[in-house]
């Protein structure tokens, strides 16, 4: 008996940022039970992705067998996933690709790309920042799940620390250390708390700067595993967003900025004036929307409107696919 096709698959290379985006979109589109497919790219096809070259059916371990029964809908994120979703479309699946696939968008039914990528096409949906799950319900659940943070003294300043990047090359460890010293002084003066988390992109010297400059500040510090395979299941990041009275974020990460800006508190950017390239266009958009301000010693509060694009994008994708 032929196996019935699954309703939805999500496909990524396993990178946390890509996984987070496909999950968020699948849930927002009504596919909370989507099957998650972690692709295992093989050489030489991984180098050519998303281009289809001879033998591409074997680009991912076990994938040739898996796609014998394709899903009704496939959602992919990242360049490797773009090759997989192309193959699934050829087998009859409807496909949505998140992020610029770096190929003609005609190979996918819908392509979702951030505005700062400047991608255009009849089947392209753009958004400010990235897709994510952060909304009022998500924040309320996080406050409940991490109620242990409630006793920390207010104002609670949440610090999201990324890492060095070609897009913020001029913002080095010395500049970060100076800003962290200023931030620590402000929190101490207010009698508040500092809730800080690093990411897997945080370099050892940036993590050390946090320890050195903020080690004696009341609050909570969490350091990401040193390797991609490390377990970060105990990361209190959701609680840090949910309990924050304000957020300070380095300017290197689209995902961190987008999720910080989805909360209802002010967001201050570290090293924003050093940002270059297409990431600079995102920063300019966030400033135009009044959603972020440059980090300073005052960290004065300002009124904000949460930036939440996922629900809108999901509704538009469903409409274009006729779901």
C-alpha positions, 0 to 999 in steps of 0.5 A, spaced: 500 500 500 502 506 498 504 511 503 500 517 504 504 524 504 506 527 510 503 534 510 509 538 512 516 537 512 522 543 515 529 542 512 535 545 514 542 544 515 541 543 523 544 550 524 540 553 530 538 560 526 535 556 520 532 551 525 529 557 529 526 560 522 523 554 519 520 552 526 517 558 527 514 559 520 511 552 520 507 553 526 505 560 524 502 557 518 498 551 522 503 545 521 506 545 528 507 537 527 511 538 521 517 533 520 523 536 522 529 533 517 536 535 518 540 534 512 547 531 512 550 534 506 555 530 502 561 533 498 562 535 492 554 537 491 554 541 498 559 546 494 554 547 489 548 548 492 543 550 491 545 549 483 542 542 481 548 538 478 549 531 476 548 526 482 545 531 486 539 526 488 545 523 492 547 530 495 544 528 502 545 522 506 539 518 506 535 523 502 534 520 495 530 514 499 526 519 503 523 523 497 520 517 494 514 519 498 514 527 498 510 531 503 505 536 501 509 542 503 516 543 504 519 549 508 527 550 507 532 555 510 539 556 508 543 554 502 543 547 503 536 546 504 534 550 498 537 544 494 533 539 497 527 543 496 528 544 489 528 536 489 522 536 493 518 541 488 520 537 482 517 531 485 510 535 486 511 538 493 509 545 494 515 549 497 517 555 501 524 557 501 527 562 507 533 566 505 536 568 499 537 562 495 542 565 491 539 562 484 533 564 480 527 564 485 523 561 480 525 554 482 521 555 488 513 557 490 515 562 495 521 565 497 521 569 504 527 574 504 529 579 509 529 586 506 536 588 507 538 582 502 534 586 497 531 580 493 525 581 488 521 577 484 513 575 483 514 570 488 518 573 494 515 575 500 520 580 504 520 582 512 524 586 516 529 582 520 528 574 521 522 569 522 522 567 530 516 565 535 516 571 539 510 574 541 505 575 547 503 568 548 511 566 547 513 571 552 508 570 557 510 562 557 517 564 558 515 568 564 512 562 567 517 557 565 523 562 568 519 565 574 526 563 578 528 570 575 522 574 578 526 576 584 532 579 581 532 586 582 529 591 577 531 594 572 533 588 569 537 589 563 538 583 558 545 583 554 545 579 548 552 578 546 554 575 539 560 575 536 566 578 531 563 579 524 566 581 518 559 586 518 562 589 524 569 589 523 571 595 527 567 593 533 573 589 536 574 586 543 577 593 546 571 597 544 566 591 547 570 591 553 569 599 554 562 598 553 561 593 558 564 597 563 559 602 562 554 598 562 556 595 568 557 602 571 550 603 569 547 597 572 550 598 579 548 605 580 541 603 579 541 597 583 538 593 578 540 586 575 544 584 569 542 578 565 547 576 560 547 570 555 552 569 549 551 565 543 555 560 539 558 565 535 561 569 541 569 568 541 573 566 547 575 574 548 568 577 548 566 572 553 572 573 557 570 581 556 563 579 559 566 576 565 572 581 567 567 587 566 561 584 569 563 579 573 561 582 580 554 585 577 548 582 580 544 578 576 545 572 571 550 570 566 550 564 561 555 562 556 554 558 550 557 551 549 564 552 546 562 547 540 556 546 535 554 540 538 554 542 545 548 542 549 544 549 550 538 546 552 538 550 559 539 556 556 535 561 560 534 566 553 527 566 553 526 568 560 531 573 559 527 576 554 521 575 557 523 578 564 527 584 561 526 591 562 530 593 557 535 589 552 542 591 550 544 587 544 550 587 539 549 589 532 552 583 529 546 578 529 539 579 525 536 573 529 538 576 536 536 583 534 529 581 531 527 577 537 529 583 541 525 587 537 519 583 538 519 584 545 515 590 548 521 593 551 527 598 549 533 595 545 539 599 545 545 596 540 552 596 541 557 597 536 551 599 531 555 605 528 561 600 526 556 595 522 557 595 514 554 592 508 547 589 507 546 588 515 547 596 515 540 596 512 537 592 517 540 597 522 537 603 518 530 600 518 530 599 525 532 606 527 527 608 522 521 604 525 524 607 532 525 600 535 532 601 537 537 606 539 544 606 540 547 604 546 549 610 551 550 611 558 543 613 560 539 607 557 533 612 558 527 608 556 522 610 550 516 608 547 516 602 543 511 598 538 513 590 538 516 588 531 513 582 529 513 579 522 512 572 522 504 572 523 504 576 517 509 572 513 505 566 514 498 568 512 501 571 506 505 565 504 498 561 505 495 565 501 500 565 495 500 557 496 492 557 496 492 553 503 
